Amino acid sequence: MLQTSITKWLSKPSAVTQPDAVPLKLQPSKKPDSDNIENDNPAASPPKTVAAAVSAATTTKTPQSPLSTSTHNATATPGNSTAPALSPNITLAPLTASTISSFRRLNTLLLEIPYPAKFYDEILTDPVTASITLAAFWRNTPSSTTTTTPTPNNTSPGILVAGIRCRLLSASALALPPAAPEDHHQPPRPHLYIATLSTLSPYRQHGLATHLLAAVTRAAAAAHGVAVVYAHVWVANEAGLAWYRARGFAVLRREEDYYRRLRPSGAWVVWRRVGVADMLAGGGAVEGDAGVEGGA
């Protein structure tokens, strides 16, 4: 992803005026927009290409094939989209036993596809899954610094307003266009698969989805050496597809009958390679054991 200027990167944003956040309450499910990405398909048996997709948009018309402007052999690279500097009201932090229920409520509220208990339990029981799952918490009182330390167990990180949950998959899970010749001599590297990415609508102007994706991609590249990040996008979700493209993703192919509960049921597979820009991306601080920084 394209880095912002050094001046902007070093500048701490001023406190943001936002209505006081309140805990989520379950409401009837509604179709989310492009800031809510439901990528796994729990209704289907896991395919070789493990599932992902941008959540349903409010429109149901099928767009023209993006393959007409994005060839199968295209090389996807980090995008040139930038996000606003992370608000001092926001903390990015790993999920814990005390916040996992809020993450589950967020997905239940915004995403149309239900996820089983195992989907959430793995975040707490599997260290790899935990390392590539992240949430954004809103505090009504801005943090005094952009660098944070782990939140004590008895301290609330704030109200959970966005979250990302990924999977680490083998390179064989996704057939990609040929890599650069020098890459053929390197051992296969794992892929980062975006399972869900959701943001409450009042907080979408803060670029939280972009910050979360950048932070998790950076962490996965550093800890697991991922070479590719990819997802599935519902074919009717034009806004979601545009969101991915703005961040350097290319369309690889279309998979029919991927979303069995939706009409149309097809999905675009979108992907990009992970590069140096992902490791250098700076922005808001990620609160956690390693104190990793991340951002767009």
Secondary structure as GFF3:
##gff-version 3
##sequence-region A 1 296
A	DSSP	alpha_helix	6	10	.	.	.	ID=ss1
A	DSSP	beta_strand	37	38	.	.	.	ID=ss2
A	DSSP	three_ten_helix	66	68	.	.	.	ID=ss3
A	DSSP	beta_strand	90	93	.	.	.	ID=ss4
A	DSSP	alpha_helix	100	110	.	.	.	ID=ss5
A	DSSP	alpha_helix	117	125	.	.	.	ID=ss6
A	DSSP	alpha_helix	127	131	.	.	.	ID=ss7
A	DSSP	beta_strand	133	138	.	.	.	ID=ss8
A	DSSP	beta_strand	159	169	.	.	.	ID=ss9
A	DSSP	three_ten_helix	171	173	.	.	.	ID=ss10
A	DSSP	three_ten_helix	181	185	.	.	.	ID=ss11
A	DSSP	beta_strand	191	199	.	.	.	ID=ss12
A	DSSP	three_ten_helix	201	206	.	.	.	ID=ss13
A	DSSP	alpha_helix	208	224	.	.	.	ID=ss14
A	DSSP	beta_strand	228	234	.	.	.	ID=ss15
A	DSSP	alpha_helix	238	246	.	.	.	ID=ss16
A	DSSP	beta_strand	250	255	.	.	.	ID=ss17
A	DSSP	beta_strand	267	273	.	.	.	ID=ss18
A	DSSP	alpha_helix	276	280	.	.	.	ID=ss19
###
